[in-house]
Amino acid sequence: MDLAGDELTDAVVASFDGSKDERTKTVLSALVRHLHEFAREVELTEEEWFTGIDFLTRTGHTSTGTRQEFVLLSDVLGLSMLTVGLGNKKPAGATQSTVFGPFFVEGSPEIKLGDDLSNGAPGQPCLVSGRVLDLQGKPIAGALVETWQADEDGFYDVQKNLDGPQNRGHLTTDADGNYSFWAVRPVAYPIPDDGPVGELLRAGGRGPMRPAHIHFMVTAPGFSRLITHVFAAGDEHLHDDAVFGVKDSLIAEFTEHPAGTAPDGRVLDQPYSTVQYDLVLATDEETRAL
């Protein structure tokens, strides 16, 4: 049977009619329709298609246990932020979600409130603190706060040959919902651009920079999980983030101080920074009501 144009698309869509899972059928059918329409719109050539296949193959080969090039590709195409928006609707007043990123690692070190998790990472010391609250402003005790970030050279620990983690850890909030830890002041940095995703950015005339930020993932029983960043106010890349992750409500002031005694009593012989940011969670019930 000779098939072309819309007939071909309809035949491929119909081939999934036997799926036992309705959601799978819906997703695959829509994927085929939009993929075929894309090819028609740009009049995709065979040479271009094979170039695309090669790109995706190299993207897979570049991915490792510590570098997920496909996540990076999703990030720079804005698909990650789109799915974040679709899947993480929050009530007014809850901290907004943003991209997960490719550098989260399970099993980070457990620290106590006020501990230093930088573990020798280069950078200006930075005291990060705040509270985890519910929508009524009440503290959430025992919330699990996981955090990770890059050093002053723009590298995460998993990008370096280290004996142990740096700028990465988890803690639980106290009875008043407080969290606090020392790390280093985050800086803007380029996403890894030595692979296929970097080629895509250069071909599109785009830059690889991300504004300075700290990653957080916060969970507590009965509350919807929060995955977010806290961005540094005044960063020159807040408006051209390579992964489109910036939201105004997630921008906070990082204040620099001269050497001396920090708010938690730690004495430093060099300048340091502080940032305070409250993380507000919605309950599962509040989220389901949206």
C-alpha positions, -999 to 999 in steps of 0.1 A, spaced: 0 0 0 15 34 -11 11 60 16 21 96 15 13 129 32 -17 129 56 -25 92 48 10 82 61 5 102 93 -30 87 98 -17 52 93 11 56 118 -13 71 144 -37 43 138 -9 17 144 -11 26 181 -48 19 184 -40 -15 200 -22 0 230 -36 -12 262 -27 20 280 -48 50 269 -22 76 280 5 58 260 -17 59 230 -25 96 234 12 106 239 25 85 209 -3 96 186 3 133 194 41 128 190 36 113 155 13 140 144 35 169 156 67 153 144 53 148 109 39 183 108 73 196 118 90 178 90 64 192 65 67 227 78 105 229 74 105 206 44 131 184 62 156 168 38 170 134 43 205 148 48 191 171 76 173 142 92 204 120 93 223 150 108 197 150 135 200 113 141 238 117 144 232 146 169 210 125 191 233 95 189 262 117 200 240 132 228 235 96 241 272 88 239 281 120 258 258 111 287 274 94 317 265 87 353 275 122 362 265 141 330 231 138 314 234 154 280 197 147 272 186 166 303 208 195 292 193 193 257 158 194 272 169 224 294 182 246 265 152 239 244 129 251 272 112 217 274 123 212 310 108 245 321 76 238 301 71 205 318 79 221 352 51 246 346 27 219 335 35 195 363 41 218 393 12 241 395 13 258 429 -12 279 449 -4 316 453 22 322 479 40 289 475 76 290 463 78 285 425 95 255 410 122 256 384 144 231 365 160 201 383 192 204 363 217 176 354 239 177 386 217 163 414 233 132 431 215 108 454 231 102 488 245 136 496 262 140 531 239 147 560 248 179 579 235 197 610 221 232 609 249 257 605 274 232 592 298 240 564 292 218 534 316 235 510 343 209 520 372 230 506 354 242 475 370 275 462 349 306 467 339 333 492 322 318 523 284 322 522 259 317 550 226 305 535 196 305 558 158 308 560 127 289 571 105 263 555 69 274 559 34 264 549 10 287 531 -3 301 564 33 311 574 36 283 600 70 266 603 74 230 590 96 211 613 115 181 601 114 190 564 142 175 544 163 202 526 187 190 499 210 215 483 238 216 457 256 243 437 288 251 417 320 267 431 335 300 422 350 285 391 316 274 379 321 237 385 300 212 404 318 185 424 308 158 399 326 177 372 359 174 391 381 145 402 375 147 439 376 123 469 343 136 483 314 159 476 316 197 477 288 223 481 263 194 484 244 181 514 211 176 531 196 186 565 163 187 583 146 218 596 143 225 634 111 230 654 108 265 640 113 255 604 149 269 602 175 257 578 211 271 576 244 261 562 277 275 549 287 270 513 304 294 489 289 324 471 275 311 438 287 327 405 274 326 370 288 298 349 285 282 315 266 249 311 288 222 297 292 232 261 319 209 248 293 184 235 264 182 211 243 207 232 271 233 229 271 228 192 234 235 191 238 267 211 266 280 189 246 271 157 217 291 171 238 321 181 231 315 218 253 317 248 258 289 275 256 311 307 235 304 337 231 331 364 244 325 399 221 302 419 217 276 446 197 244 441 171 232 466 149 202 468 125 202 498 102 174 510 80 170 540 52 145 548 18 158 535 34 185 514 41 186 476 78 183 468 96 216 459 125 217 434 138 252 429 167 276 427 176 308 446 191 332 422 215 361 430 201 395 425 220 417 401 235 389 381 240 399 345 226 367 331 192 368 349 177 377 316 195 353 293 196 321 313 205 293 289 179 270 304 151 297 309 149 288 346 147 323 362 116 335 380 114 369 397 101 354 429 133 333 432 157 362 431 173 371 465 200 395 477 234 381 485 249 406 509 287 409 512 303 416 546 338 424 557 358 399 578 345 395 613 318 377 632 289 363 611 253 363 623 256 327 636 287 335 656 313 321 632 344 343 631 359 348 596 392 363 586 380 371 551 350 388 535 318 366 534 283 368 521 249 360 535 215 352 519 182 346 535 153 330 517 122 313 530 109 282 512 71 279 512 54 245 506 19 237 496 1 207 511 -8 178 488 -44 187 493 -38 224 484 -20 213 453 -47 188 442 -74 215 446 -59 235 417 
